[in-house]
Amino acid sequence: MKHTCHVPDCDTPVTPKTLMCAYHWRQVPALLKQAVWEHYRSGQERDKSPSREYIRAERAAIDSVRAKEKALMHKKGIIAPEGGEPVVHLNIPVPTKEEVEKIERIRQSRILIAVMRANRDFPEILYAKMGEAADMLEIWVNELEAE
Ligand SMILES: [Zn+2]
């Protein structure tokens, strides 16, 4: 069975003996690291019976990482501090209905152009005409896209 870092949402694989991946372990305050190792008993990962003290130290270490990550996200404005507004508002543009329609029109036209150019079953003369039409359509689509 794959054993991963105990920090929630981190799926970095680590050996069963190890509590966290190197990246997260680095963020744990020295005293808590010490507490984790102090209460670690060799073989507890196999018999699955760590001591109460170990569990407490483990939880504190994980909480310290989560608190740091949360503070970092507050700083970056990704999540709001408790009961407040994000420090920085993320400016994610939401496309308007017209923009969505335009994108869809461009997408369909590009498919049509590809079909017009690919269909070699047309008679020679028609194929040439179809190529010209595809070129014209492409110019129009490029202009539309550049708007
Ligand atoms: Zn991790």
Backbone and ligand atoms as CSV (ligand in chain L), in Angstrom:
chain,resi,resn,atom,element,x,y,z
A,1,MET,N,N,0.847,-1.206,0.000
A,1,MET,CA,C,0.000,0.000,0.000
A,1,MET,C,C,0.875,1.244,0.000
A,2,LYS,N,N,0.460,2.238,-0.761
A,2,LYS,CA,C,1.235,3.471,-0.857
A,2,LYS,C,C,1.022,4.306,0.403
A,3,HIS,N,N,2.111,4.743,0.989
A,3,HIS,CA,C,2.028,5.582,2.174
A,3,HIS,C,C,2.404,7.002,1.780
A,4,THR,N,N,1.565,7.948,2.143
A,4,THR,CA,C,1.830,9.332,1.725
A,4,THR,C,C,1.988,10.253,2.933
A,5,CYS,N,N,2.484,11.435,2.652
A,5,CYS,CA,C,2.652,12.504,3.635
A,5,CYS,C,C,1.346,12.713,4.403
A,6,HIS,N,N,1.437,12.914,5.722
A,6,HIS,CA,C,0.224,13.033,6.540
A,6,HIS,C,C,-0.447,14.409,6.502
A,7,VAL,N,N,0.183,15.355,5.834
A,7,VAL,CA,C,-0.451,16.672,5.726
A,7,VAL,C,C,-1.631,16.538,4.750
A,8,PRO,N,N,-2.848,16.984,5.163
A,8,PRO,CA,C,-4.009,16.834,4.286
A,8,PRO,C,C,-3.748,17.428,2.896
A,9,ASP,N,N,-4.210,16.725,1.892
A,9,ASP,CA,C,-4.092,17.119,0.486
A,9,ASP,C,C,-2.690,17.001,-0.093
A,10,CYS,N,N,-1.740,16.485,0.694
A,10,CYS,CA,C,-0.414,16.259,0.134
A,10,CYS,C,C,-0.296,14.770,-0.146
A,11,ASP,N,N,-0.080,14.408,-1.404
A,11,ASP,CA,C,0.009,12.974,-1.683
A,11,ASP,C,C,1.410,12.536,-2.109
A,12,THR,N,N,2.407,13.233,-1.559
A,12,THR,CA,C,3.786,12.833,-1.812
A,12,THR,C,C,4.058,11.504,-1.103
A,13,PRO,N,N,4.534,10.502,-1.837
A,13,PRO,CA,C,4.809,9.224,-1.176
A,13,PRO,C,C,6.004,9.331,-0.225
A,14,VAL,N,N,5.868,8.748,0.945
A,14,VAL,CA,C,6.966,8.702,1.926
A,14,VAL,C,C,7.019,7.285,2.502
A,15,THR,N,N,8.135,6.927,3.138
A,15,THR,CA,C,8.223,5.591,3.735
A,15,THR,C,C,7.272,5.538,4.929
A,16,PRO,N,N,6.736,4.356,5.281
A,16,PRO,CA,C,5.750,4.240,6.364
A,16,PRO,C,C,6.227,4.839,7.689
A,17,LYS,N,N,7.530,4.808,7.895
A,17,LYS,CA,C,8.104,5.318,9.131
A,17,LYS,C,C,8.033,6.849,9.200
A,18,THR,N,N,7.941,7.452,8.027
A,18,THR,CA,C,8.030,8.915,7.927
A,18,THR,C,C,6.657,9.570,8.030
A,19,LEU,N,N,6.608,10.636,8.794
A,19,LEU,CA,C,5.347,11.347,8.999
A,19,LEU,C,C,4.991,12.231,7.810
A,20,MET,N,N,5.992,12.965,7.313
A,20,MET,CA,C,5.707,13.936,6.248
A,20,MET,C,C,6.765,13.890,5.157
A,21,CYS,N,N,6.430,14.489,4.042
A,21,CYS,CA,C,7.398,14.657,2.966
A,21,CYS,C,C,8.429,15.703,3.429
A,22,ALA,N,N,9.563,15.737,2.771
A,22,ALA,CA,C,10.647,16.640,3.177
A,22,ALA,C,C,10.206,18.106,3.154
A,23,TYR,N,N,9.412,18.445,2.143
A,23,TYR,CA,C,8.965,19.831,2.001
A,23,TYR,C,C,8.161,20.285,3.224
A,24,HIS,N,N,7.225,19.437,3.675
A,24,HIS,CA,C,6.391,19.808,4.824
A,24,HIS,C,C,7.149,19.687,6.148
A,25,TRP,N,N,7.994,18.673,6.229
A,25,TRP,CA,C,8.744,18.461,7.477
A,25,TRP,C,C,9.641,19.668,7.772
A,26,ARG,N,N,10.170,20.274,6.734
A,26,ARG,CA,C,11.025,21.461,6.893
A,26,ARG,C,C,10.280,22.612,7.573
A,27,GLN,N,N,8.956,22.641,7.410
A,27,GLN,CA,C,8.177,23.752,7.966
A,27,GLN,C,C,7.788,23.549,9.431
A,28,VAL,N,N,8.011,22.350,9.934
A,28,VAL,CA,C,7.634,22.051,11.325
A,28,VAL,C,C,8.652,22.685,12.273
A,29,PRO,N,N,8.183,23.413,13.306
A,29,PRO,CA,C,9.122,23.999,14.266
A,29,PRO,C,C,9.977,22.912,14.932
A,30,ALA,N,N,11.224,23.243,15.220
A,30,ALA,CA,C,12.198,22.276,15.752
A,30,ALA,C,C,11.675,21.527,16.979
A,31,LEU,N,N,11.016,22.250,17.883
A,31,LEU,CA,C,10.522,21.607,19.106
A,31,LEU,C,C,9.503,20.510,18.815
A,32,LEU,N,N,8.654,20.765,17.843
A,32,LEU,CA,C,7.643,19.759,17.493
A,32,LEU,C,C,8.276,18.561,16.787
A,33,LYS,N,N,9.281,18.852,15.969
A,33,LYS,CA,C,10.010,17.755,15.316
A,33,LYS,C,C,10.607,16.844,16.377
A,34,GLN,N,N,11.193,17.496,17.369
A,34,GLN,CA,C,11.826,16.766,18.466
A,34,GLN,C,C,10.796,15.897,19.184
A,35,ALA,N,N,9.629,16.484,19.429
A,35,ALA,CA,C,8.575,15.754,20.137
A,35,ALA,C,C,8.130,14.525,19.344
A,36,VAL,N,N,8.031,14.695,18.023
A,36,VAL,CA,C,7.624,13.566,17.179
A,36,VAL,C,C,8.628,12.428,17.326
A,37,TRP,N,N,9.925,12.767,17.233
A,37,TRP,CA,C,10.948,11.716,17.313
A,37,TRP,C,C,11.083,11.132,18.715
A,38,GLU,N,N,10.855,11.976,19.707
A,38,GLU,CA,C,10.954,11.514,21.084
A,38,GLU,C,C,9.938,10.419,21.370
A,39,HIS,N,N,8.743,10.569,20.805
A,39,HIS,CA,C,7.665,9.627,21.099
A,39,HIS,C,C,7.518,8.538,20.046
A,40,TYR,N,N,8.414,8.579,19.071
A,40,TYR,CA,C,8.360,7.542,18.050
A,40,TYR,C,C,8.923,6.242,18.622
A,41,ARG,N,N,8.217,5.155,18.413
A,41,ARG,CA,C,8.694,3.856,18.861
A,41,ARG,C,C,8.925,3.005,17.615
A,42,SER,N,N,10.109,2.423,17.540
A,42,SER,CA,C,10.457,1.615,16.374
A,42,SER,C,C,9.429,0.505,16.172
A,43,GLY,N,N,8.892,0.425,14.978
A,43,GLY,CA,C,7.929,-0.642,14.661
A,43,GLY,C,C,6.473,-0.220,14.825
A,44,GLN,N,N,6.214,0.993,15.320
A,44,GLN,CA,C,4.819,1.420,15.537
A,44,GLN,C,C,4.040,1.517,14.220
A,45,GLU,N,N,4.789,1.765,13.128
A,45,GLU,CA,C,4.107,1.858,11.833
A,45,GLU,C,C,3.638,0.478,11.357
A,46,ARG,N,N,4.259,-0.576,11.914
A,46,ARG,CA,C,3.848,-1.929,11.529
A,46,ARG,C,C,2.709,-2.436,12.411
A,47,ASP,N,N,2.828,-2.263,13.727
A,47,ASP,CA,C,1.741,-2.758,14.605
A,47,ASP,C,C,0.607,-1.739,14.755
A,48,LYS,N,N,0.784,-0.585,14.121
A,48,LYS,CA,C,-0.264,0.456,14.097
A,48,LYS,C,C,-0.743,0.860,15.497
A,49,SER,N,N,0.180,0.893,16.464
A,49,SER,CA,C,-0.242,1.362,17.782
A,49,SER,C,C,0.746,2.387,18.347
A,50,PRO,N,N,0.758,3.573,17.745
A,50,PRO,CA,C,1.603,4.630,18.293
A,50,PRO,C,C,1.047,5.084,19.645
A,51,SER,N,N,1.906,5.618,20.471
A,51,SER,CA,C,1.452,6.073,21.793
A,51,SER,C,C,0.578,7.318,21.662
A,52,ARG,N,N,-0.142,7.588,22.731
A,52,ARG,CA,C,-0.975,8.787,22.789
A,52,ARG,C,C,-0.112,10.039,22.594
A,53,GLU,N,N,1.070,10.012,23.217
A,53,GLU,CA,C,1.974,11.161,23.119
A,53,GLU,C,C,2.435,11.368,21.679
A,54,TYR,N,N,2.696,10.258,21.010
A,54,TYR,CA,C,3.141,10.368,19.615
A,54,TYR,C,C,2.028,10.990,18.775
A,55,ILE,N,N,0.811,10.490,18.975
A,55,ILE,CA,C,-0.328,11.012,18.199
A,55,ILE,C,C,-0.507,12.503,18.445
A,56,ARG,N,N,-0.325,12.888,19.704
A,56,ARG,CA,C,-0.461,14.309,20.046
A,56,ARG,C,C,0.620,15.145,19.341
A,57,ALA,N,N,1.847,14.636,19.365
A,57,ALA,CA,C,2.960,15.344,18.715
A,57,ALA,C,C,2.737,15.401,17.210
A,58,GLU,N,N,2.272,14.301,16.651
A,58,GLU,CA,C,2.000,14.227,15.216
A,58,GLU,C,C,0.951,15.261,14.812
A,59,ARG,N,N,-0.111,15.312,15.596
A,59,ARG,CA,C,-1.193,16.244,15.295
A,59,ARG,C,C,-0.698,17.693,15.368
A,60,ALA,N,N,0.106,17.974,16.399
A,60,ALA,CA,C,0.626,19.342,16.563
A,60,ALA,C,C,1.521,19.713,15.381
A,61,ALA,N,N,2.322,18.750,14.922
A,61,ALA,CA,C,3.221,19.019,13.796
A,61,ALA,C,C,2.412,19.308,12.536
A,62,ILE,N,N,1.382,18.488,12.298
A,62,ILE,CA,C,0.535,18.686,11.113
A,62,ILE,C,C,-0.193,20.031,11.208
A,63,ASP,N,N,-0.718,20.333,12.398
A,63,ASP,CA,C,-1.419,21.611,12.593
A,63,ASP,C,C,-0.496,22.798,12.334
A,64,SER,N,N,0.770,22.667,12.740
A,64,SER,CA,C,1.701,23.780,12.548
A,64,SER,C,C,1.920,24.038,11.056
A,65,VAL,N,N,1.984,22.964,10.263
A,65,VAL,CA,C,2.158,23.117,8.809
A,65,VAL,C,C,0.912,23.746,8.200
A,66,ARG,N,N,-0.248,23.255,8.647
A,66,ARG,CA,C,-1.504,23.791,8.097
A,66,ARG,C,C,-1.659,25.273,8.441
A,67,ALA,N,N,-1.277,25.629,9.653
A,67,ALA,CA,C,-1.385,27.031,10.069
A,67,ALA,C,C,-0.478,27.903,9.206
A,68,LYS,N,N,0.723,27.394,8.924
A,68,LYS,CA,C,1.650,28.162,8.090
A,68,LYS,C,C,1.121,28.314,6.672
A,69,GLU,N,N,0.583,27.230,6.151
A,69,GLU,CA,C,0.052,27.287,4.784
A,69,GLU,C,C,-1.144,28.236,4.704
A,70,LYS,N,N,-1.962,28.206,5.724
A,70,LYS,CA,C,-3.134,29.080,5.752
A,70,LYS,C,C,-2.696,30.547,5.813
A,71,ALA,N,N,-1.689,30.809,6.645
A,71,ALA,CA,C,-1.184,32.178,6.772
A,71,ALA,C,C,-0.633,32.658,5.436
A,72,LEU,N,N,0.045,31.756,4.737
A,72,LEU,CA,C,0.624,32.100,3.437
A,72,LEU,C,C,-0.482,32.418,2.432
A,73,MET,N,N,-1.573,31.641,2.490
A,73,MET,CA,C,-2.678,31.874,1.565
A,73,MET,C,C,-3.386,33.189,1.892
A,74,HIS,N,N,-3.453,33.536,3.176
A,74,HIS,CA,C,-4.031,34.838,3.552
A,74,HIS,C,C,-3.195,35.935,2.939
A,75,LYS,N,N,-1.875,35.768,3.062
A,75,LYS,CA,C,-0.952,36.779,2.567
A,75,LYS,C,C,-1.110,36.963,1.058
A,76,LYS,N,N,-1.290,35.842,0.373
A,76,LYS,CA,C,-1.439,35.907,-1.090
A,76,LYS,C,C,-2.857,36.305,-1.500
A,77,GLY,N,N,-3.757,36.383,-0.518
A,77,GLY,CA,C,-5.120,36.789,-0.823
A,77,GLY,C,C,-5.967,35.680,-1.414
A,78,ILE,N,N,-5.498,34.439,-1.299
A,78,ILE,CA,C,-6.251,33.331,-1.878
A,78,ILE,C,C,-7.459,33.001,-1.009
A,79,ILE,N,N,-7.265,33.032,0.311
A,79,ILE,CA,C,-8.428,32.846,1.177
A,79,ILE,C,C,-8.500,34.000,2.178
A,80,ALA,N,N,-9.697,34.298,2.611
A,80,ALA,CA,C,-9.888,35.413,3.535
A,80,ALA,C,C,-9.527,34.980,4.950
A,81,PRO,N,N,-8.953,35.897,5.744
A,81,PRO,CA,C,-8.751,35.561,7.148
A,81,PRO,C,C,-10.123,35.370,7.801
A,82,GLU,N,N,-10.144,34.683,8.929
A,82,GLU,CA,C,-11.408,34.377,9.612
A,82,GLU,C,C,-12.329,35.598,9.639
A,83,GLY,N,N,-13.469,35.466,9.003
A,83,GLY,CA,C,-14.492,36.523,9.037
A,83,GLY,C,C,-14.130,37.788,8.286
A,84,GLY,N,N,-13.106,37.767,7.462
A,84,GLY,CA,C,-12.698,38.986,6.761
A,84,GLY,C,C,-12.656,38.829,5.264
A,85,GLU,N,N,-12.186,39.843,4.618
A,85,GLU,CA,C,-12.057,39.860,3.168
A,85,GLU,C,C,-10.656,39.397,2.790
A,86,PRO,N,N,-10.495,38.791,1.633
A,86,PRO,CA,C,-9.129,38.469,1.208
A,86,PRO,C,C,-8.301,39.748,1.111
A,87,VAL,N,N,-7.019,39.629,1.427
A,87,VAL,CA,C,-6.146,40.802,1.398
A,87,VAL,C,C,-6.069,41.351,-0.025
A,88,VAL,N,N,-5.882,40.451,-0.960
A,88,VAL,CA,C,-5.810,40.844,-2.371
A,88,VAL,C,C,-6.932,40.101,-3.074
A,89,HIS,N,N,-7.665,40.780,-3.897
A,89,HIS,CA,C,-8.715,40.088,-4.630
A,89,HIS,C,C,-8.129,39.428,-5.858
A,90,LEU,N,N,-8.426,38.173,-6.018
A,90,LEU,CA,C,-7.945,37.499,-7.228
A,90,LEU,C,C,-8.772,38.017,-8.393
A,91,ASN,N,N,-8.064,38.441,-9.425
A,91,ASN,CA,C,-8.767,39.020,-10.556
A,91,ASN,C,C,-8.891,38.000,-11.682
A,92,ILE,N,N,-9.880,37.143,-11.557
A,92,ILE,CA,C,-10.089,36.147,-12.607
A,92,ILE,C,C,-11.194,36.658,-13.518
A,93,PRO,N,N,-10.853,36.984,-14.789
A,93,PRO,CA,C,-11.880,37.526,-15.675
A,93,PRO,C,C,-12.904,36.459,-16.056
A,94,VAL,N,N,-14.153,36.818,-15.954
A,94,VAL,CA,C,-15.227,35.913,-16.353
A,94,VAL,C,C,-15.685,36.354,-17.739
A,95,PRO,N,N,-15.640,35.456,-18.739
A,95,PRO,CA,C,-16.027,35.880,-20.087
A,95,PRO,C,C,-17.520,36.177,-20.163
A,96,THR,N,N,-17.867,37.181,-20.962
A,96,THR,CA,C,-19.277,37.520,-21.147
A,96,THR,C,C,-19.890,36.510,-22.114
A,97,LYS,N,N,-21.229,36.568,-22.237
A,97,LYS,CA,C,-21.949,35.658,-23.141
A,97,LYS,C,C,-21.455,35.857,-24.577
A,98,GLU,N,N,-21.222,37.121,-24.953
A,98,GLU,CA,C,-20.756,37.431,-26.311
A,98,GLU,C,C,-19.383,36.825,-26.568
A,99,GLU,N,N,-18.522,36.916,-25.548
A,99,GLU,CA,C,-17.174,36.362,-25.705
A,99,GLU,C,C,-17.216,34.845,-25.868
A,100,VAL,N,N,-18.093,34.218,-25.089
A,100,VAL,CA,C,-18.233,32.764,-25.183
A,100,VAL,C,C,-18.729,32.387,-26.568
A,101,GLU,N,N,-19.717,33.147,-27.069
A,101,GLU,CA,C,-20.265,32.880,-28.403
A,101,GLU,C,C,-19.202,33.058,-29.479
A,102,LYS,N,N,-18.398,34.098,-29.309
A,102,LYS,CA,C,-17.336,34.372,-30.286
A,102,LYS,C,C,-16.316,33.231,-30.305
A,103,ILE,N,N,-15.927,32.780,-29.111
A,103,ILE,CA,C,-14.964,31.676,-29.014
A,103,ILE,C,C,-15.529,30.434,-29.699
A,104,GLU,N,N,-16.820,30.191,-29.477
A,104,GLU,CA,C,-17.467,29.018,-30.071
A,104,GLU,C,C,-17.517,29.142,-31.603
A,105,ARG,N,N,-17.790,30.356,-32.090
A,105,ARG,CA,C,-17.855,30.587,-33.538
A,105,ARG,C,C,-16.476,30.338,-34.178
A,106,ILE,N,N,-15.443,30.828,-33.494
A,106,ILE,CA,C,-14.078,30.639,-33.992
A,106,ILE,C,C,-13.738,29.148,-34.028
A,107,ARG,N,N,-14.110,28.450,-32.938
A,107,ARG,CA,C,-13.796,27.034,-32.843
A,107,ARG,C,C,-14.452,26.252,-33.982
A,108,GLN,N,N,-15.741,26.523,-34.211
A,108,GLN,CA,C,-16.471,25.796,-35.250
A,108,GLN,C,C,-15.939,26.130,-36.631
A,109,SER,N,N,-15.569,27.398,-36.843
A,109,SER,CA,C,-15.035,27.795,-38.147
A,109,SER,C,C,-13.721,27.100,-38.432
A,110,ARG,N,N,-12.890,26.967,-37.389
A,110,ARG,CA,C,-11.594,26.292,-37.576
A,110,ARG,C,C,-11.790,24.822,-37.941
A,111,ILE,N,N,-12.802,24.209,-37.343
A,111,ILE,CA,C,-13.111,22.809,-37.680
A,111,ILE,C,C,-13.548,22.736,-39.146
A,112,LEU,N,N,-14.419,23.674,-39.544
A,112,LEU,CA,C,-14.927,23.706,-40.916
A,112,LEU,C,C,-13.777,23.886,-41.913
A,113,ILE,N,N,-12.852,24.785,-41.589
A,113,ILE,CA,C,-11.690,25.029,-42.459
A,113,ILE,C,C,-10.893,23.729,-42.624
A,114,ALA,N,N,-10.675,23.042,-41.519
A,114,ALA,CA,C,-9.900,21.796,-41.559
A,114,ALA,C,C,-10.611,20.750,-42.418
A,115,VAL,N,N,-11.937,20.684,-42.293
A,115,VAL,CA,C,-12.709,19.711,-43.078
A,115,VAL,C,C,-12.635,20.063,-44.566
A,116,MET,N,N,-12.779,21.364,-44.868
A,116,MET,CA,C,-12.740,21.811,-46.268
A,116,MET,C,C,-11.403,21.476,-46.924
A,117,ARG,N,N,-10.349,21.610,-46.157
A,117,ARG,CA,C,-9.015,21.364,-46.716
A,117,ARG,C,C,-8.688,19.870,-46.781
A,118,ALA,N,N,-9.326,19.110,-45.932
A,118,ALA,CA,C,-8.957,17.696,-45.830
A,118,ALA,C,C,-9.714,16.825,-46.820
A,119,ASN,N,N,-10.871,17.298,-47.291
A,119,ASN,CA,C,-11.718,16.424,-48.101
A,119,ASN,C,C,-11.214,16.297,-49.538
A,120,ARG,N,N,-10.438,15.252,-49.755
A,120,ARG,CA,C,-9.826,15.032,-51.077
A,120,ARG,C,C,-10.774,14.296,-52.021
A,121,ASP,N,N,-11.976,13.996,-51.543
A,121,ASP,CA,C,-12.914,13.266,-52.396
A,121,ASP,C,C,-13.603,14.182,-53.405
A,122,PHE,N,N,-13.452,15.505,-53.210
A,122,PHE,CA,C,-14.070,16.444,-54.152
A,122,PHE,C,C,-13.390,16.314,-55.514
A,123,PRO,N,N,-14.158,16.560,-56.590
A,123,PRO,CA,C,-13.503,16.638,-57.904
A,123,PRO,C,C,-12.459,17.761,-57.884
A,124,GLU,N,N,-11.437,17.638,-58.697
A,124,GLU,CA,C,-10.305,18.569,-58.731
A,124,GLU,C,C,-10.737,20.043,-58.671
A,125,ILE,N,N,-11.642,20.428,-59.584
A,125,ILE,CA,C,-12.058,21.834,-59.697
A,125,ILE,C,C,-12.729,22.316,-58.424
A,126,LEU,N,N,-13.565,21.461,-57.875
A,126,LEU,CA,C,-14.283,21.801,-56.648
A,126,LEU,C,C,-13.302,21.874,-55.477
A,127,TYR,N,N,-12.329,21.014,-55.510
A,127,TYR,CA,C,-11.335,20.990,-54.434
A,127,TYR,C,C,-10.584,22.320,-54.368
A,128,ALA,N,N,-10.231,22.850,-55.572
A,128,ALA,CA,C,-9.534,24.141,-55.645
A,128,ALA,C,C,-10.417,25.252,-55.086
A,129,LYS,N,N,-11.689,25.223,-55.480
A,129,LYS,CA,C,-12.641,26.238,-55.006
A,129,LYS,C,C,-12.792,26.146,-53.478
A,130,MET,N,N,-12.847,24.910,-53.021
A,130,MET,CA,C,-13.023,24.676,-51.598
A,130,MET,C,C,-11.815,25.221,-50.833
A,131,GLY,N,N,-10.634,25.043,-51.414
A,131,GLY,CA,C,-9.410,25.566,-50.811
A,131,GLY,C,C,-9.446,27.074,-50.696
A,132,GLU,N,N,-9.917,27.729,-51.767
A,132,GLU,CA,C,-10.030,29.194,-51.764
A,132,GLU,C,C,-11.011,29.645,-50.685
A,133,ALA,N,N,-12.130,28.943,-50.629
A,133,ALA,CA,C,-13.153,29.285,-49.634
A,133,ALA,C,C,-12.585,29.117,-48.221
A,134,ALA,N,N,-11.795,28.056,-48.035
A,134,ALA,CA,C,-11.188,27.815,-46.724
A,134,ALA,C,C,-10.233,28.946,-46.364
A,135,ASP,N,N,-9.455,29.406,-47.376
A,135,ASP,CA,C,-8.521,30.515,-47.144
A,135,ASP,C,C,-9.272,31.777,-46.717
A,136,MET,N,N,-10.377,32.063,-47.419
A,136,MET,CA,C,-11.167,33.260,-47.093
A,136,MET,C,C,-11.759,33.168,-45.695
A,137,LEU,N,N,-12.269,31.977,-45.396
A,137,LEU,CA,C,-12.853,31.761,-44.073
A,137,LEU,C,C,-11.788,31.931,-42.990
A,138,GLU,N,N,-10.601,31.475,-43.297
A,138,GLU,CA,C,-9.518,31.581,-42.320
A,138,GLU,C,C,-9.145,33.044,-42.056
A,139,ILE,N,N,-9.114,33.830,-43.126
A,139,ILE,CA,C,-8.814,35.257,-42.964
A,139,ILE,C,C,-9.867,35.909,-42.054
A,140,TRP,N,N,-11.124,35.556,-42.306
A,140,TRP,CA,C,-12.220,36.112,-41.501
A,140,TRP,C,C,-12.086,35.693,-40.033
A,141,VAL,N,N,-11.769,34.423,-39.817
A,141,VAL,CA,C,-11.642,33.913,-38.437
A,141,VAL,C,C,-10.471,34.593,-37.729
A,142,ASN,N,N,-9.356,34.760,-38.457
A,142,ASN,CA,C,-8.198,35.421,-37.853
A,142,ASN,C,C,-8.513,36.845,-37.438
A,143,GLU,N,N,-9.278,37.537,-38.285
A,143,GLU,CA,C,-9.689,38.916,-37.960
A,143,GLU,C,C,-10.595,38.942,-36.744
A,144,LEU,N,N,-11.530,37.989,-36.740
A,144,LEU,CA,C,-12.467,37.900,-35.616
A,144,LEU,C,C,-11.705,37.650,-34.311
A,145,GLU,N,N,-10.724,36.768,-34.397
A,145,GLU,CA,C,-9.958,36.405,-33.203
A,145,GLU,C,C,-9.120,37.572,-32.714
A,146,ALA,N,N,-8.649,38.399,-33.651
A,146,ALA,CA,C,-7.764,39.522,-33.291
A,146,ALA,C,C,-8.532,40.715,-32.714
A,147,GLU,N,N,-9.845,40.716,-32.882
A,147,GLU,CA,C,-10.675,41.827,-32.425
A,147,GLU,C,C,-10.466,42.175,-30.956
L,1,ZN,ZN,ZN,3.720,16.773,2.252
